[in-house]
Structure formats: structure tokens, C-alpha cells
Amino acid sequence: MADRHEPPRVVVENIGGIDAAQVGLSDGVSVLTGRNATNRTSLLRALGAALGGGTGALKADADRGSVTLSFDGTDYTRTFERDGDSVTVGGDPYTTDTTLVDQYCSLLADNPARQAVARGDADALRSFIMAPVDTDALEAKIRRTRQAIDSLETDREETKQTIARRESLERQLADHREELAEVIEELDAVRAAVDEFETDLEAVERAEDVVAELTEAREEYERVRNRLETQRAAVASLREERADVRTELSELSVPDVDRDQLEAEIERLQRRKRDLETTISSLLSVVEFNEQLTGDGDGPVLGDAVADPTTGTVECWTCGTSVERAAIDDHLEDLRTVIDEKRAERNEIRSTLEERRGDLSDHREVADRRGSLEAEIADIEAEIADREAAIEELADQTAQLNSRIEELESAAENSEELGESAILEQYRRRSELAYERDQLEEQIASVEAELATVSDAESRLEDIEDRLEDREAELERARTRIEELERSAVETFNDHMETVRSQLGYENIERVWIERIVAEDAETDFALHVVRSRADGAVYEDTVSHLSESEREVIGLVVALAGYLVHDVYETVPVLLLDSLEAIDADRIAALVEYFADYADHLVVALLHEDAQALPDEYERIEMGEAPA
């Protein structure tokens, strides 16, 4: 394995306009210098791809390409392979978080922050700053935490209600115990009276038999009657439940769409979207190829193509034919228009796809719910039928037991021996008191068990309160996470912007700052303010559109730096890439590079020769004329 402190090295094959290149970078600042069209941008884009970004493109005349970044003893790669009209991207880059690299590390001309400032689009600045935040996951966490809080609040309320029953239960317990004492006292008196009849054994036996039979009949009657009432209550509850389910079913409306047709349309839209993406990729490759052919801007020149500025022609690198530069420019503009049209169509298809998928999901959800409700109604009706049959049977048993009790009572009253004797009444009373005693003892045991539950609830309430407090704090943290990031980003940008403005000496700009605005619906927006000063010292607010290109570029770069710092990107990707700084004068570029170098372990910047001369000699220079070694 290479030494951990060995400087980073980049090996590029067939990427952008580069056939093959090897570049050693230094710790700190590495400056890629050279004239326009010397592959500086291609190298930076290749490096961004190796870091994990979406930059870098396969060379237009190649079938395979790759970039390898040797960094801290490890090789990180990105590969490109042509597959028909599309290009497959693979490899093992430095990070898999493409957003971090494209948004906050690759500060090239097409960086979203730079583009947003150039357009004066403050909303895009907020989107840029919040890009790494998974708001869907955050909202899901908020929902889960809210549900946990609701559950805990319900548990707390039920626990408090349980605790509030202590006083009532203690009164019930005292009343039951007092009543039990009275019953036991009367039972003892009845037993004493019964003992006086013990001499007449035959009468006693007959009385005991009658009382035992009556008691058994009455107890069986009570058991059956209780079961009957339970079944009737259950049937009433089931009928209410059935009515509720029928109401929900009647209110459920299935979307008026053909499911098979909808699935077919989704499949068609997906195919069209893939075709458009392949077309866009191919057209982009053609545009980049032609830009490289003409040496337009800072793009790399392909092969042996020669642009003659005196005649306005370009010599084709394959056949040597001279082509009017204006014709190529017109063709490129046409291609860019087609690309924009294809992108617009793709975006429209994406939106339509999302709608159709939503329709299909709604259709499936409603259909599944309808089936579930219909099955639920069938189950309820089956249970009602079973319980109604049980009710009919129990009602018959109740009537039979009631007749049996009446027969036994009538037989006892008509008995000559027992009808006029007190034996039967005493035995009957003794049986009733014994039953009452047993009931009271069961009630006392039940109340004592409930009081034990109250004691458990009292000890559990504190734990519920602590858990509820933790969940509420968790909910507050989740709710304020976005707000904290927004505030931090705004403060970070404003602080760095003020320092950079002062160091770069934009004298007629008093202040550039972002304001975080909270609307009534709690939605937030960003407003980018520019405050200028007149010769007489008076200040006034201006618009971004009135800034110079140099000023807009600096602001966009500082926004990107703020995102780099707010999201701690330097801990994941300690590399910053800078390009397309020609609109800024050399001295300010030097100050800007020095400032940015403090916040990343490795800063790679592409500059023209004349701009690079203003940078300190201590910075590593890499000449991008011929293929760098």
C-alpha cells in the first residue's frame, strides 16, 4: 500500500477531451494552468467523477474510459463504457453521495449555487443549501414520534384515570368489608337457629334437599341469564360495527380509471423516459465533442483539430475538411435547443408518471380496502347469526329454569310438613347468606386487585412522564432540524460573505446577505440582498441582476462554501475544485483561492497563465499544455 502521506494522484483515460493523462496533486493548493482548450476543465470533471460526483463524460470517440484517484493509499475509480447509444457508469468512487460532490465540492461553472446567483434565483439557493437533507425521512420521523407521543399521552391519561379511582375503590372495599361482617353475623345467627331443628332429622333432610335443589336451580338461572345478556349486548355492538363498516363502504369510491390501461400507460411512459434519457445523453456527447473540436471556452481540443481564428474555420480532425465556425456554432445551438426540448419532455413525462403511479396506487388501495370491508361485513354477519342462534337457545333455557324454580317453590309451599314449618325458611335463608358471603368475598378480592393495579399505575406514571418528555424533545429536535440548518447556512454565508467582500475590495458594495423569511404557513424562503453605496456615502438596496459578473461569481462561490461548511462536507470529501474564474481579476482570484484553501485539505483550481501569476509561488503548478505527466 502507498504511504498515507503520499500526495494524491489522478490517472485519466478517454474522459472529456483527454486521451490519457497522469497528474500529481499536492497537499493544499494545486493550480492547473494553461491556455484555453488545454483540458483543464476535463481534468477537473474527471477528478469530480472519481470523488463520486456526476461530472465527467466518456470521450466522444472512445468506447471505454476511466479515472483513478490515488488518495491516502487507496485507489478510487470511476469507469465509463459505451453500450449502444448510452454510457454505463461504474467503479468505486471516493464517496457514493453524489449530491455532496456535485453541490459543494465541484465549484465549476455549472455549479448550482453559482447558477442560482447568476440568475438571481433565491429559491434555488434554499434548495441548494437543503439538498443533503432527507426531508421525507425527517417528516416520517416526525410522524412516528408524534404517534408515539399520542400513544404515551393516551397511556398517561388512562393511568391517571386509574390512579383517580383509588379513593372510590377504598370506599367500596370498606363498604364490602362492613357488609361482609354483617352477613357473617346474620349467618351465624341463622346457623344457631337451624341447630334447634336438628332433633327432627327427617324434616331437616327434606328441608336441605328442597333448599339445595332450589339454590342449584336459581344459580343455574342466573348463569344462563348472564350469558343471555352478554350475547344480546354483543349482538347490539356487532350491529353498530356493521353499520359503521357499511357506511365506510358506501362512502368509498374507486377511482374512475381502467387499471390495466393505467399499468400499460405507465409502462409506455417509462419506456419513453428511458429513450429520452438515452437521446439526451447522446446529444450531450455530440455537443461536448463539437465544443472540444472548436476549442470553445475552456473545453479541451480533440485530437488534431485546428481552429483558425483568422478565417473563422475549423479543420476537421478526422478528414481535414475546413468547416465554417459559424456553421458549427449554429448547429450546436440547434442541438442545445433540441436537448432543452427533450429535457422538458422528459420532465413532463416524469410528472405524468408520478401522477399515473399515484392514480394506480390509489386504485389499488381503494380496491384492497373495499375487499377488506366486504370481508369484514361478511364476518360480522356470520358472527351475528351465530350469536342470535345462541340467544334463542339461552332464552329457551331461561324459560325452562324459571318454570322449574316456580314448580319447586310451589311444591315446598304445598308440603304439609314444610309449608307450616320454619325449617324450610331457615335453611333457605342460610343458603342465601352463604351465597351472599361468597359474593362479597369475591368482590373484596376484585377490589383489592384493582387497588394493586392503582399502585402499579402510580409507580408507572413517572416513567410515562419521562418517556413522554423524551419524545417531545425528540419531536422538537426533528421539527427544528431544517430551521437550524437554514439558520446556520444563512449565518455562515453572511459571515463569510462579509469577510470575502472586505478582502476582495468591492468598495461600492456595502453588504451582501441572505435573509431567511418565514411565511404564515411556516414555509421558508430565502431573499438575497445587495446593499450598495453612492459616492456621497448614502446606501441603497440593489438587485443581483445589477451586479457585475465578477461579483455574482464570488457570491455564488461563497454560497457553495457555506453549504460545504454547514453540512460538514469537509469531513467526508476534503477536496474543493474551482474553475471558470476568468470573470474575476487576478488579484481577487488570488485572495479568493487563499481564503478557500483554509477550508479544505486539497484545493484544485484551474486558471489561465496570467491569472495564476498572482498566486503565491508556494502553490503547486501543473502545466496543462501537452498531456500532463
Stockholm file with secondary structure:
# STOCKHOLM 1.0

chainA/1-629         MADRHEPPRVVVENIGGIDAAQVGLSDGVSVLTGRNATNRTSLLRALGAALGGGTGALKADADRGSVTLSFDGTDYTRTFERDGDSVTVGGDPYTTDTTLVDQYCSLLADNPARQAVARGDADALRSFIMAPVDTDALEAKIRRTRQAIDSLETDREETKQTIARRESLERQLADHREELAEVIEELDAVRAAVDEFETDLEAVERAEDVVAELTEAREEYERVRNRLETQRAAVASLREERADVRTELSELSVPDVDRDQLEAEIERLQRRKRDLETTISSLLSVVEFNEQLTGDGDGPVLGDAVADPTTGTVECWTCGTSVERAAIDDHLEDLRTVIDEKRAERNEIRSTLEERRGDLSDHREVADRRGSLEAEIADIEAEIADREAAIEELADQTAQLNSRIEELESAAENSEELGESAILEQYRRRSELAYERDQLEEQIASVEAELATVSDAESRLEDIEDRLEDREAELERARTRIEELERSAVETFNDHMETVRSQLGYENIERVWIERIVAEDAETDFALHVVRSRADGAVYEDTVSHLSESEREVIGLVVALAGYLVHDVYETVPVLLLDSLEAIDADRIAALVEYFADYADHLVVALLHEDAQALPDEYERIEMGEAPA
#=GR chainA/1-629 SS CCCTTSCCEEEEEEETTEEEEEEECCSEEEEEECSSSSSHHHHHHHHHHHHTCSCCCBCTTCSEEEEEEEETTEEEEEEEEEETTEEEEESCCSCSCHHHIIIIIEESTTCHHHHHHHHTCHHHHHHHHTTTCCHHHHHHHHHHHHHHHHHHHHHHHHHHHHHHTHHHHHHHHHHHHHHHHHHHHHHHHHHHHHHTTTTCHHHHHHHHHHHHHHHHHHHHHHHHHHHHHHHHHHHHHHHHHHHHHHHHHHHCCCCSSCHHHHHHHHHHHHHHHHHHHHHHHHHHHHHHHHHHHHTCTTCCCCTTCEEETTTTEEECTTTCCEEEHHHHHHHHHHHHHHHHHHHHHHHHHHHHHHHHHHHHHHHHHHHHHHHHHHHHHHHHHHHHHHHHHHHHHHHHHHHHHHHHHHHHHHHHHHCHHHHSCSHHHHHHHHHHHHHHHHHHHHHHHHHHHHHHHHHHHHHHHHHHHHHHHHHHHHHHHHHHHHHHHHHHHHHHHHHHHHHHHHHHTCTTEEEEEEEEEECTTSCEEEEEEEEEECTTSCEEEECGGGSCHHHHHHHHHHHHHHHHHHTTHHHHCCEEEECCCTTSCHHHHHHHHHHHHTTCSEEEEEECHHHHTTSCTTSEEEECSSCCC
#=GC SS_cons         CCCTTSCCEEEEEEETTEEEEEEECCSEEEEEECSSSSSHHHHHHHHHHHHTCSCCCBCTTCSEEEEEEEETTEEEEEEEEEETTEEEEESCCSCSCHHHIIIIIEESTTCHHHHHHHHTCHHHHHHHHTTTCCHHHHHHHHHHHHHHHHHHHHHHHHHHHHHHTHHHHHHHHHHHHHHHHHHHHHHHHHHHHHHTTTTCHHHHHHHHHHHHHHHHHHHHHHHHHHHHHHHHHHHHHHHHHHHHHHHHHHHCCCCSSCHHHHHHHHHHHHHHHHHHHHHHHHHHHHHHHHHHHHTCTTCCCCTTCEEETTTTEEECTTTCCEEEHHHHHHHHHHHHHHHHHHHHHHHHHHHHHHHHHHHHHHHHHHHHHHHHHHHHHHHHHHHHHHHHHHHHHHHHHHHHHHHHHHHHHHHHHHCHHHHSCSHHHHHHHHHHHHHHHHHHHHHHHHHHHHHHHHHHHHHHHHHHHHHHHHHHHHHHHHHHHHHHHHHHHHHHHHHHHHHHHHHHTCTTEEEEEEEEEECTTSCEEEEEEEEEECTTSCEEEECGGGSCHHHHHHHHHHHHHHHHHHTTHHHHCCEEEECCCTTSCHHHHHHHHHHHHTTCSEEEEEECHHHHTTSCTTSEEEECSSCCC
//
